[in-house]
Amino acid sequence: MPKYKYRCTDCEHQFVTFHSLREKLCDCPVCGIIDSLIRIPGIFASSGTGAVEGQAGSVVKEKIKQFKEDLERQKQERSRENHE
């Protein structure tokens, strides 16, 4: 289920909740005012251009590759230390 953030226009109470796409909350659970809630739009980042050098996915893949190389190097160093 999607996560939504709401704010009451009367008491300013803000909260996050999960519910279906079809459902929409209207009444504040704190002050009880009817039709006082507004949904606060979520923030997300998307370039909309597909795979571009420097996007999060390629950065993560590069970091994973570096960590694997570092781990392998450390394993080899430990192996040599144990044999000496």
C-alpha positions as CSV (number, residue, x, y, z in Angstrom):
1,M,0.0,0.0,0.0
2,P,1.2,3.5,-0.8
3,K,2.3,5.9,2.0
4,Y,0.6,9.3,2.2
5,K,1.3,12.4,4.3
6,Y,-1.6,14.5,5.5
7,R,-2.0,17.8,7.3
8,C,-5.0,19.2,9.1
9,T,-5.9,22.8,8.0
10,D,-7.5,23.5,11.4
11,C,-5.0,22.1,14.0
12,E,-2.0,21.8,11.8
13,H,-1.5,18.1,12.9
14,Q,0.6,16.2,10.3
15,F,0.8,12.4,10.0
16,V,1.8,9.7,7.7
17,T,-0.4,6.7,6.9
18,F,-0.7,3.8,4.5
19,H,-3.9,3.1,2.5
20,S,-5.1,2.1,-0.9
21,L,-5.1,4.4,-3.9
22,R,-8.9,4.6,-3.9
23,E,-9.1,5.7,-0.3
24,K,-8.7,9.3,0.8
25,L,-8.8,10.6,4.3
26,C,-10.9,13.7,5.1
27,D,-11.4,14.0,8.8
28,C,-8.6,14.9,11.3
29,P,-8.0,12.1,13.8
30,V,-6.8,14.6,16.4
31,C,-9.2,17.5,16.4
32,G,-12.1,15.6,14.7
33,I,-12.9,18.5,12.2
34,I,-14.7,17.1,9.2
35,D,-13.0,17.6,5.7
36,S,-10.0,19.4,7.2
37,L,-7.2,17.1,5.9
38,I,-5.1,17.9,2.8
39,R,-2.8,15.4,1.3
40,I,0.8,16.7,1.1
41,P,2.5,15.6,-2.1
42,G,5.3,13.2,-1.8
43,I,8.8,14.1,-3.1
44,F,10.6,11.8,-5.4
45,A,13.5,12.2,-7.8
46,S,13.4,11.1,-11.4
47,S,15.3,12.4,-14.4
48,G,12.9,10.6,-16.8
49,T,15.8,10.1,-19.2
50,G,16.6,6.5,-18.7
51,A,20.1,5.2,-17.9
52,V,22.5,8.1,-17.8
53,E,26.0,8.1,-16.5
54,G,26.0,9.3,-12.9
55,Q,22.5,8.2,-12.0
56,A,22.0,6.5,-8.6
57,G,21.9,3.0,-10.1
58,S,25.2,3.3,-11.9
59,V,26.8,4.9,-8.8
60,V,25.6,2.1,-6.6
61,K,26.8,-0.5,-9.1
62,E,30.3,1.1,-9.1
63,K,30.4,1.2,-5.3
64,I,29.5,-2.4,-5.1
65,K,32.2,-3.3,-7.5
66,Q,34.7,-1.3,-5.5
67,F,33.6,-3.0,-2.2
68,K,34.0,-6.4,-3.8
69,E,37.4,-5.6,-5.0
70,D,38.4,-4.3,-1.6
71,L,37.0,-7.4,0.1
72,E,38.9,-9.7,-2.2
73,R,42.1,-7.8,-1.6
74,Q,41.6,-8.0,2.2
75,K,40.9,-11.8,2.0
76,Q,44.1,-12.3,0.1
77,E,46.1,-10.3,2.6
78,R,44.7,-12.3,5.5
79,S,45.4,-15.5,3.7
80,R,49.0,-14.5,3.3
81,E,49.2,-13.5,7.0
82,N,47.9,-16.9,8.0
83,H,50.4,-18.8,5.9
84,E,53.4,-16.9,7.3
